[in-house]
């Protein structure tokens, strides 16, 4: 484990989970692609950051107290300009434990979830599934013991019922399955490397298109020691 | 841990034989092994004496013979001291039949057993189990012979977390004509579990197929099991119970909330070479298929050859449900095959898959048709649906078809109604190395097993 990752995990022990911007730093250090983002804490930083990320963008609350951001209105998708950005900042700053705003690149593509958990019988396992927020409804997922080889990742992807949705079903954009499988392998290496510290992870969604698989949101839950 | 002497002992001591109660489990185990199995068998009871004219020893250390295996059927509290005696005698391993350990709230006693075992590298099966059946050496189950069935010698070995289910599975496999190599009931699996047994069966020449009934792996043992199963060149067929969710936990990640214990189990197995089955029927069919074809794995292109249109249609439905492909037969091949058939059926046989050779067919046409497709790369497996009601079918058909399996190294699976009257037809196949199912769906399930396997 790289020292900067260890550092982030150590600093997150108190809340029991890793704030999204820090979680994204971790996944980037394992070679996964993440959306372009800026963690801005003041109005000035917000306006500067928005310039870097570019409108339209996604604004998300950063707070140790808020793990389910959407539930408290802590996510605004498609922020158009500085005026709207400042309104959002104003609103977020009143939320519990406000620690800034995450300005996130808007990504398009098919939504895939990567997950991991520690299983009592099999140790750390990784999950891949289709459907973003609907994943809990359809449960179209595959689970394998981490780490996985490329071959296993490909076979697991093809075991999903919804694989057709990634292969250009009815005019949808074809997903680069090669890159997606590579990302699954990297994620599984990461999950295995972090198995002693991390209880479970969600990278949800991972946005997949013809070029690449990009992590748009990441949640890392730590083990309680 | 070396389990060889424990599973294949030349001598055993049964500890806990009663001088007064012939139905005591230890007495049943003692008499059964003494009279019916090959391992030299000695009884132990602290009071000594004799039963059935045989000397009963006051302690295992008193027995004037080397002992490979001790079978303990005594009160749980007495087990740790008995184990220590076994170790001082130089016994190679023990089976603890007795209950009254972790399953009854006495984890402390079980922990003591584990401690003794680990300290002396002394393998222990159980506690709370019926132990090992390893014909012709031993059978440590406490059911009298007349309550069990005669098994066939064979190559399927079983590992079961339940003794009762184990005996059920032995009966079902035997009824289907599948031969048993060895069986192990692991009970509480305090020391020896599925992982250790897989290592043993890997090197056991008699075992070609491993069937398992499992409720769950011990902590972290599932990963090791999968790693062993993936290294093993023998098929592992597993039936699991305890699949229903055990109450919802409040969890903060999607992954943890979606991936319940059984989903993880089932998915992880899909990624391994071990095969989970959904029903006991499927368990039996898979074990049967692999017992005849232990080194075979196929793609999913099936050719069904029937003597009845209805049976063919049923088989086609079963193939569809099982994810098998009723392979399309090119019309040129259909024409060629038709020219090879006898005048009896040439005009009436239906030669698209599933093939219907009709009730006018006989041995020669069935042989010619089967041979024709054995030679075709687009067919991975042939399922023959044969009915003894067909007048021209003879009991030689099995032996003739078996020659084709040897020649072409491609699996054939047969369906034939199983009633005593047709025994000679069935034996014609089974005795020559071709499995016979007693239902159409059973035959297709066997093909499904071969197609599921990854070498």
Contacts between the chains, C-beta under 8 A, distances in Angstrom:
chain1	res1	chain2	res2	distance
A	17	B	252	7.3
A	67	B	252	5.8
A	68	B	252	7.9
A	113	B	254	6.5
A	113	B	255	7.6
A	115	B	253	6.7
A	115	B	254	6.2
A	115	B	255	2.7
A	115	B	256	7.9
A	115	B	258	7.5
A	115	B	259	7.1
A	116	B	255	6.3
A	117	B	253	7.2
A	117	B	255	5.1
A	117	B	256	5.1
A	117	B	259	5.9
A	117	B	264	7.7
A	119	B	222	7.4
A	119	B	259	7.8
A	119	B	261	7.3
A	119	B	264	4.8
A	119	B	268	8.0
A	120	B	219	5.4
A	120	B	220	7.4
A	120	B	261	7.5
A	121	B	216	6.6
A	121	B	217	4.3
A	121	B	218	7.8
A	121	B	219	7.0
A	121	B	220	7.0
A	121	B	221	6.8
A	121	B	222	3.3
A	121	B	223	7.4
A	121	B	261	7.6
A	121	B	264	7.5
A	121	B	265	6.9
A	122	B	217	7.9
A	122	B	222	4.3
A	122	B	223	4.9
A	122	B	226	7.0
A	122	B	264	6.2
A	122	B	265	7.6
A	122	B	268	5.1
A	123	B	220	6.1
A	123	B	222	7.9
A	123	B	223	4.7
A	125	B	259	7.2
A	125	B	264	5.6
A	125	B	267	7.8
A	125	B	268	6.4
A	127	B	255	5.1
A	127	B	258	7.1
A	127	B	259	5.6
A	129	B	258	7.3
A	135	B	254	6.2
A	135	B	258	6.6
A	136	B	254	6.1
A	136	B	257	6.6
A	136	B	258	5.8
A	139	B	258	5.7
A	139	B	263	7.7
A	141	B	258	6.1
A	141	B	259	7.1
A	141	B	263	7.8
A	141	B	267	7.6
A	142	B	267	5.9
A	142	B	270	7.5
A	142	B	271	7.8
A	143	B	259	5.8
A	143	B	263	6.7
A	143	B	264	5.4
A	143	B	267	3.6
A	143	B	268	6.2
A	143	B	271	7.9
A	144	B	267	6.9
A	144	B	268	6.5
A	144	B	271	4.2
A	145	B	223	6.0
A	145	B	226	6.4
A	145	B	268	5.6
A	145	B	271	7.0
A	148	B	271	7.8
A	152	B	271	5.8
A	155	B	271	7.2
A	156	B	271	6.5
A	159	B	270	6.5
A	199	B	253	8.0
A	199	B	256	7.7
A	200	B	251	7.5
A	200	B	252	8.0
A	200	B	253	4.3
A	200	B	255	5.3
A	200	B	256	4.6
A	201	B	253	6.8
A	201	B	255	6.9
A	202	B	253	4.8
A	202	B	254	5.0
A	202	B	255	5.5
A	204	B	254	6.0
A	219	B	252	7.9
A	219	B	253	6.1
A	221	B	252	5.7
A	221	B	253	5.5
A	221	B	256	7.8
